[in-house]
Structure formats: C-alpha cells, structure tokens
Amino acid sequence: MNVFPSQSTFVQPLIDEGQSAIMSLPNFYDTVLMVDTKDPNHVIRIPVDDVFLKYRPQFEEAISLYAVPRSMFYKPKTVSMDLYGTTEMWLALMRLNGIRNVAEFNRPMIKVYEPATIEELITIFFKREGKIT
C-alpha cells in the first residue's frame, strides 16, 4: 500500500520538466561509460564533451563579476538557482572560477555568466547542434 499516493503525482511532473529543460546537466556534458572488465559493477562516467569548453570564446563575452553573499558560501547550487533559476549551472560556475570542490566555494567575488546572455547563447548553440528544436 502506498502511504503517500499524491507524492508520485506531485513529483513526476517536476522530474519530467527537469529532464526536458534546456538548462540541464545532460545537455551541457556528454559522457561515456567505462566498465571494469574484472568487476562489471564498477562503472566510471567520463566526460568527453563540454559545451562550456567547446564555446568558451563566445561565452567569455558573457562573463561578469558577482558578489557572493556569505550566506551562499559553500552553496554553488544556491548561487546557480539565484542567478539562473536552476541549480544546473553550479558546475559551470565552479569550473569558470577554477574551483574543484564545494569546500573552495567561499570567495566573496566570483565570475559568472550573465543570465540572459548565457541562456540566449546556449539556446543558439543547442539549436545548431540539434539538441533542441
């Protein structure tokens, strides 16, 4: 017996929306999976394509500085949500600033992509690549 029958109907549309959003991690990074021949349960996901590296010169025109409130230190997903309306840009923000892990996300000033400009550029590039119509 499902104790929370309304949860599945509430959550599923959010999952579907996230998976079909233009600004989503699967669209930003293509990966391949490698399986260890000795242990098939050991699978490694390796990024092979990164839209932010591929279009780096064009994206550099959309970079500005952002003062990170102390309440958002160590919270790149919160900064991403605040700037872009999605948490999916957290990794792009960390890479843009040369930050390797969340523990380093404590700078009072970081580089960010201008929200309107980056979304417009991403839409153009994804249309060109056939990721969206």
Secondary structure, 3 states (H helix, E strand, C coil): CCCCHHHHHHHHHHHHHHHHCCCCHHHHEEEEEEECCCCCCCEEEEEEEEHHHHCHHHHHCCEEEEECCHHHCCCHHHHHHHHHCCHHHHHHHHHHCCCCCHHHCCCCEEEEECHHHHHHHHHHHHHHHCCCC
